[in-house]
Amino acid sequence: MTNSASLHSDKIAIRRERLRLFARSMRNNWRLFLESKIGPIGLGIIIFFALFSLSYPVYMVYRNNPSVYDPVMGYDPAVTSNPHAPMWSHPLGTDVQGRDILSQLMYSTGHDLLLGLIAAGAGVLLATLVGSIAAFYGGWVDAFFMRLADLVLLFPLLATLVALSAVMKVGLLMLALILAVLTGFGGTAIILKSQALQVKVKPFVEAARVSGGSNFHIIWSHIVPNVLPLSFLYMMFSVTGAIFTEAALAFLGFLNVNMSLGMIIQYANSYGYLIGSRLVPYWYMWLPPGLVISLLCAGFYFVGRGLDEVVNPRLRER
């Protein structure tokens, strides 16, 4: 009974020590991230647009007129001409169909953020598992996943998505899943496999194997956790790619969605407001969504560069 109680207390002490080391590591990494020049700026941009998208329900309640301010079906009969320049009732004006552009931006920003996070999170998690399994087993398993990655990289992303949209309806969720699969079995898996190969030869992995740890336990408990910091870094860059891809597909008309940032610009282009003398006077139809797309992509890119200084030992030494 005494031995059992002693063993239990030792396990608790080990868990506490692990938590303490984890908390210290997080504090050090946060300090390194804050010391980077552009990482905190990117984080501020992301937080701003997250709050901006979350304020959409508040904006709709404040306006208290969904038939006017609905981003998809709204129409304001009090506005005599459409599109209309910014005014008090419509701070960013209205589009060619009389819909409030500010509500469209709030609605679309949230959906694009969700798309980017789902696509990048699922894709990088899949790439981490694929890279770790390929590095651990090697042989034909490694050859299979790496040749599959080469095959994915062989096809241009945008052209592949355009071809898929011709044979199936591609909405935001479907687009996120497609991007996750292409990321998980593509170039990111190759990069994370190289990191997993470095972890595989560490002494603690060999110690886990000698002590009788199963292959699943070694991969999940030792290799994957040590690859995750680099995975999180590539997740930031993947979010940028997903947001840009959605905007490009929506602008080209190959995305089956009611409203998105790319579609706002696409509506302006369809009615001829992106060319000639109409471009500058009707700036409110294309500039706000263009800025949101650019700043969102820049924000995640900046955070990625800031995390690079945390993950990359050479940058830390500088």
C-alpha positions in Angstrom: 0.0 0.0 0.0 2.9 2.3 0.9 4.6 1.6 -2.4 1.5 2.3 -4.4 1.0 5.6 -2.6 4.6 6.5 -3.2 4.3 5.7 -6.9 1.2 7.8 -7.2 2.8 10.8 -5.5 5.8 10.4 -7.9 3.5 10.5 -10.9 1.9 13.7 -9.6 5.3 15.2 -9.0 6.4 14.3 -12.5 3.2 15.9 -14.0 3.8 19.0 -12.0 7.4 19.3 -13.2 6.3 18.8 -16.8 3.6 21.5 -16.4 6.2 23.8 -14.8 8.7 23.2 -17.7 5.9 23.7 -20.2 4.8 27.0 -18.7 8.4 28.2 -18.6 8.9 27.3 -22.2 5.7 29.1 -23.2 6.8 32.3 -21.3 10.2 32.2 -23.0 8.7 31.7 -26.4 6.2 34.5 -25.8 9.0 36.8 -24.9 10.9 35.9 -28.0 7.8 36.4 -30.1 7.2 39.9 -28.6 10.8 40.8 -29.3 10.3 40.3 -33.0 9.5 43.4 -34.9 6.5 42.3 -37.0 5.0 39.3 -35.0 3.0 41.5 -32.6 1.8 43.7 -35.4 0.5 40.7 -37.2 -1.2 39.4 -34.1 -2.8 42.8 -33.6 -4.2 42.8 -37.1 -5.6 39.3 -36.6 -7.3 40.3 -33.3 -8.7 43.4 -34.9 -10.4 41.5 -37.8 -11.6 38.8 -35.4 -13.3 41.4 -33.3 -14.5 43.1 -36.5 -16.2 39.9 -37.7 -17.6 39.1 -34.3 -19.3 42.6 -34.2 -21.5 41.6 -37.2 -24.4 40.4 -35.0 -24.1 43.6 -32.9 -24.2 45.7 -36.0 -27.3 43.9 -37.3 -29.0 44.4 -33.9 -28.1 48.1 -33.8 -29.5 48.6 -37.3 -32.5 46.6 -36.4 -33.5 46.1 -40.1 -32.3 42.9 -41.6 -34.3 43.5 -44.9 -32.0 46.6 -45.4 -28.7 45.5 -44.0 -28.7 41.8 -44.8 -25.4 41.2 -46.7 -27.0 38.9 -49.3 -30.6 40.0 -49.7 -30.6 43.5 -48.2 -31.9 46.5 -50.1 -32.5 50.1 -48.9 -35.5 51.7 -50.7 -34.4 55.1 -49.2 -31.2 55.1 -51.3 -32.2 56.7 -54.6 -29.2 55.4 -56.6 -27.0 52.3 -56.4 -24.1 52.1 -56.0 -24.2 54.9 -53.4 -21.2 56.6 -51.8 -20.6 56.3 -48.0 -23.1 58.1 -45.8 -24.4 57.9 -42.2 -26.8 55.1 -42.8 -24.3 53.1 -44.8 -20.8 54.0 -43.6 -19.1 52.2 -46.6 -21.8 52.8 -49.1 -24.0 50.4 -51.0 -23.2 48.1 -54.0 -24.9 47.9 -57.3 -27.8 45.9 -55.8 -28.3 48.3 -52.9 -26.7 46.1 -50.2 -24.7 47.5 -47.3 -21.0 47.0 -48.0 -20.0 47.2 -44.3 -22.3 44.4 -43.4 -20.9 42.4 -46.3 -17.4 43.0 -45.0 -18.2 41.9 -41.4 -20.1 38.8 -42.7 -17.4 37.8 -45.2 -14.4 38.4 -42.9 -15.6 36.0 -40.3 -16.3 33.3 -42.9 -12.9 33.8 -44.5 -11.1 33.6 -41.2 -13.0 30.4 -40.3 -12.1 29.0 -43.8 -8.4 29.8 -43.4 -8.2 28.4 -39.8 -10.0 25.1 -40.7 -8.1 24.6 -43.9 -4.7 25.4 -42.4 -5.3 23.6 -39.1 -6.6 20.4 -40.6 -4.0 20.5 -43.4 -1.0 21.0 -41.1 -2.2 18.4 -38.6 -2.5 15.9 -41.5 0.9 16.9 -42.8 2.4 16.5 -39.3 1.0 13.0 -39.0 2.1 12.1 -42.6 5.6 13.5 -42.1 6.1 11.8 -38.7 4.9 8.4 -40.0 7.0 8.6 -43.1 10.1 9.6 -41.1 9.6 6.9 -38.4 8.9 3.9 -40.6 10.9 4.8 -43.7 11.2 2.3 -46.5 8.1 1.8 -48.7 5.9 3.9 -46.3 8.2 6.9 -46.8 8.4 6.3 -50.5 4.6 6.1 -50.9 3.9 9.4 -49.0 6.7 11.3 -50.6 5.7 10.2 -54.2 2.2 11.2 -53.3 3.4 14.6 -52.2 5.4 14.9 -55.5 2.2 14.1 -57.4 0.2 16.8 -55.5 2.9 19.4 -56.1 2.8 18.5 -59.8 -0.6 20.2 -60.3 -1.0 24.0 -59.9 -3.3 24.7 -57.0 -5.6 27.3 -58.5 -6.0 25.4 -61.8 -6.8 22.2 -59.9 -9.5 24.0 -57.9 -11.0 25.5 -61.0 -11.2 22.1 -62.6 -12.8 20.6 -59.5 -15.4 23.4 -59.4 -16.4 22.5 -62.9 -17.5 19.0 -61.8 -18.8 19.7 -58.3 -20.2 22.5 -56.1 -17.3 24.0 -54.1 -18.5 25.9 -51.0 -16.4 27.3 -48.2 -16.4 24.1 -46.2 -15.6 21.9 -49.2 -12.9 24.3 -50.2 -11.4 24.1 -46.7 -11.4 20.3 -46.8 -9.8 20.2 -50.3 -7.1 22.7 -49.2 -6.5 20.6 -46.1 -6.0 17.4 -48.1 -3.7 19.2 -50.6 -1.7 20.7 -47.8 -1.5 17.5 -45.8 -0.2 15.4 -48.6 1.7 18.1 -50.4 4.9 20.1 -49.8 4.2 20.8 -46.1 4.4 17.1 -45.4 7.8 16.9 -47.1 9.1 19.8 -44.9 7.7 18.4 -41.7 9.1 14.9 -42.5 12.6 16.4 -42.6 12.0 17.8 -39.1 10.6 14.5 -37.9 13.8 12.8 -39.2 15.9 15.0 -36.9 13.6 14.1 -33.9 13.7 10.4 -34.8 17.4 10.1 -34.0 17.2 11.8 -30.6 18.2 9.8 -27.5 14.8 10.0 -25.9 13.2 8.3 -28.9 15.6 5.4 -28.7 15.1 5.3 -25.0 11.3 5.0 -25.5 11.8 2.2 -28.0 14.2 0.3 -25.7 11.7 0.6 -22.8 9.1 -1.1 -24.8 7.1 1.8 -26.2 4.8 0.9 -29.1 5.3 2.6 -32.5 2.1 4.5 -32.0 3.2 5.8 -28.6 6.6 6.9 -29.9 5.1 8.7 -32.9 2.3 10.4 -31.0 4.0 11.1 -27.7 7.6 11.9 -28.8 7.9 12.7 -32.5 4.6 14.7 -33.2 5.0 17.0 -30.1 8.5 17.9 -31.2 7.4 18.6 -34.8 4.4 20.7 -33.8 6.2 24.0 -33.3 7.3 24.0 -36.9 3.8 22.8 -37.9 2.3 25.8 -36.1 4.6 28.1 -38.0 3.5 26.6 -41.4 -0.1 26.8 -40.3 0.2 30.6 -40.2 1.4 30.7 -43.8 -1.3 28.2 -44.9 -4.0 30.5 -43.5 -2.7 33.2 -45.8 -2.8 30.9 -48.8 -6.3 29.7 -48.0 -7.7 33.3 -47.7 -6.0 34.3 -51.0 -7.3 31.2 -52.8 -10.8 31.8 -51.7 -10.7 35.4 -52.8 -9.3 34.4 -56.2 -11.8 31.6 -56.8 -14.7 33.9 -55.7 -13.5 36.7 -58.0 -13.3 34.3 -60.9 -16.8 33.0 -60.2 -15.8 29.4 -59.4 -17.0 29.3 -55.8 -20.5 28.4 -54.7 -21.1 30.9 -51.8 -23.6 33.6 -51.1 -21.1 36.2 -50.1 -17.4 36.5 -49.5 -14.6 39.1 -49.8 -13.7 37.9 -53.3 -17.3 38.1 -54.4 -17.6 41.8 -53.3 -14.8 42.7 -55.7 -16.3 40.3 -58.3 -19.6 42.2 -58.2 -17.7 45.5 -58.8 -15.8 44.0 -61.7 -18.9 42.5 -63.3 -20.6 45.9 -63.5 -17.5 47.6 -64.8 -16.4 49.5 -61.7 -12.8 48.4 -61.8 -11.9 50.0 -65.1 -11.6 53.4 -66.6 -13.2 56.5 -65.1 -15.3 54.5 -62.6 -12.4 53.1 -60.7 -11.6 56.1 -58.4 -15.1 57.5 -57.8 -16.4 54.1 -56.8 -13.5 53.2 -54.7 -15.8 52.0 -51.8 -16.9 49.0 -54.0 -13.4 47.4 -54.3 -11.0 49.1 -51.9 -12.4 47.9 -48.5 -12.6 44.2 -49.4 -9.2 44.5 -51.1 -7.7 46.0 -48.0 -9.3 43.4 -45.7 -7.8 40.5 -47.9 -4.4 42.2 -48.0 -4.3 43.0 -44.3 -5.5 39.6 -43.2 -2.9 37.8 -45.3 -0.2 40.2 -44.1 -1.3 39.6 -40.5 -0.9 35.9 -40.6 2.3 36.3 -42.6 3.7 38.6 -39.9 2.8 36.2 -37.2 4.5 33.4 -39.1 7.7 35.4 -39.4 7.5 36.2 -35.7 7.1 32.5 -34.9 10.0 31.8 -37.2 12.3 33.6 -34.8 10.9 31.4 -32.0 11.3 28.1 -33.8 14.5 28.8 -35.8 17.6 28.5 -33.5 19.8 30.5 -35.8 17.4 33.5 -35.7 17.2 33.2 -31.9 21.0 33.4 -31.7 20.9 36.7 -33.6 
